[in-house]
Amino acid sequence: KVELVKFVAPATSMNELESLVKDAESVLQLLEIPYRVLLMCTGDMGFAQWKKYDLEAYVPGDDRYLEVSSCSNFGEFQARRANIRFREKGGKPQFVHTLNGSGLALPRTVVAIIENYQQEDGTIRVPAALRTYMGGLDVIR
């Protein structure tokens, strides 16, 4: 899978988290896969996370959603451990805020593509966004 990582100023970290989620969402939107975004409660987060979203793709064969991405704001927790700082012009050194997200977990995303694009005859329509990467193929037989 592809990891999305941002080092940001504390003042922008929450907005940057929303941007990170939108980046992961955009792939699901391009693939036209039904999905949902869940804001996780503290019981479902690691001790270092300030805020966390999970993105889940719908899998019709199981009639459920599978987690395909997770995006988190760790505040300055990771930066303190790694001593990652920045300084604005004329200012004092500050710890950056770190954000992490998974682009999309490939195995689960492939399952979601197959299940959402499978036709009655068993063939699989290739999502329009992927056709150029598959040599123009529009159906897998």
C-alpha positions in Angstrom: 0.0 0.0 0.0 1.0 3.6 -0.4 1.4 5.7 2.7 0.4 9.4 2.8 2.5 11.4 5.3 2.5 15.1 6.1 4.7 17.3 8.4 2.7 20.5 9.0 2.5 23.5 11.3 0.4 23.0 14.4 -2.0 25.8 13.3 -2.9 23.9 10.1 -2.9 20.3 11.2 -6.6 19.7 11.6 -7.3 21.2 8.1 -4.5 19.2 6.7 -6.0 16.0 8.2 -9.3 16.8 6.3 -7.2 17.3 3.1 -5.5 13.9 3.6 -8.9 12.2 4.0 -10.1 13.9 0.8 -7.0 12.7 -1.0 -7.8 9.1 -0.1 -11.5 9.6 -0.8 -10.7 10.9 -4.3 -9.4 7.5 -5.4 -12.6 5.8 -4.3 -14.6 8.4 -6.1 -12.6 8.0 -9.3 -13.2 4.2 -9.0 -16.9 4.9 -8.3 -16.9 2.5 -5.4 -19.5 3.1 -2.7 -17.7 4.0 0.5 -18.2 5.7 3.9 -15.9 7.8 6.1 -16.0 7.1 9.8 -14.8 9.4 12.5 -13.2 7.0 15.1 -13.9 7.2 18.8 -11.0 7.3 21.3 -11.5 3.6 22.1 -10.6 2.8 18.4 -7.5 4.9 18.3 -4.0 4.4 19.4 -2.8 6.4 22.4 -0.8 8.8 20.2 -3.6 9.7 17.8 -5.5 13.0 18.2 -8.1 12.3 15.6 -8.6 9.4 13.2 -10.8 8.6 10.2 -11.3 5.3 8.6 -12.5 4.9 5.0 -14.4 1.8 4.2 -15.4 0.5 0.8 -18.7 -1.4 0.3 -18.4 -5.1 -0.6 -21.7 -6.4 -1.9 -20.8 -10.1 -1.7 -20.6 -9.8 2.1 -23.0 -6.9 2.4 -20.6 -5.0 4.5 -17.9 -2.4 4.4 -14.1 -3.1 4.5 -11.6 -0.7 5.8 -9.4 0.4 2.9 -7.7 3.5 4.5 -7.0 5.1 7.8 -6.0 8.8 8.2 -4.7 10.1 11.6 -3.4 13.3 13.2 -0.7 12.5 15.7 -0.2 16.1 16.8 3.4 16.6 18.0 3.7 13.1 19.5 5.9 11.6 16.7 7.8 14.8 16.2 8.8 14.9 19.8 10.1 11.4 19.7 12.0 12.1 16.5 12.9 15.7 17.4 11.4 17.2 14.2 11.1 20.9 14.5 10.5 23.9 12.3 11.0 27.6 12.9 9.0 30.4 11.3 11.0 33.5 10.4 11.9 35.3 13.6 10.2 32.7 15.7 11.2 30.0 18.2 11.6 26.3 17.2 8.3 24.4 17.4 7.5 20.7 16.9 5.7 19.9 13.6 2.5 17.9 13.7 2.6 14.6 11.8 -0.3 13.1 9.9 -0.3 9.6 8.4 -2.7 7.9 6.1 -2.8 4.9 4.0 -3.5 5.6 0.3 -5.7 2.6 -0.1 -5.0 -1.0 1.0 -4.6 -2.8 -2.3 -6.0 -6.3 -1.5 -9.3 -4.9 0.0 -9.6 -2.2 -2.8 -9.2 -4.9 -5.4 -11.9 -7.0 -3.7 -14.2 -3.9 -3.7 -13.5 -3.3 -7.4 -14.2 -6.9 -8.3 -17.4 -7.2 -6.3 -18.8 -3.8 -7.3 -18.0 -4.3 -11.0 -18.9 -8.0 -11.5 -21.7 -8.5 -13.9 -24.3 -11.3 -14.0 -22.3 -13.3 -16.5 -19.3 -13.3 -14.2 -17.3 -10.8 -16.2 -15.9 -7.8 -14.5 -16.2 -4.3 -15.9 -13.0 -2.3 -15.6 -13.6 1.0 -13.9 -13.2 3.9 -16.4 -10.4 5.4 -14.2 -8.3 2.2 -14.7 -8.9 1.5 -18.4 -5.9 3.5 -19.7 -3.7 1.4 -17.3 -5.1 -1.8 -18.7 -4.5 -1.1 -22.3 -8.0 0.1 -22.9 -9.5 -3.2 -21.7 -13.1 -2.5 -20.5 -14.2 -6.0 -19.5 -12.3 -8.9 -17.8 -13.6 -12.2 -19.0 
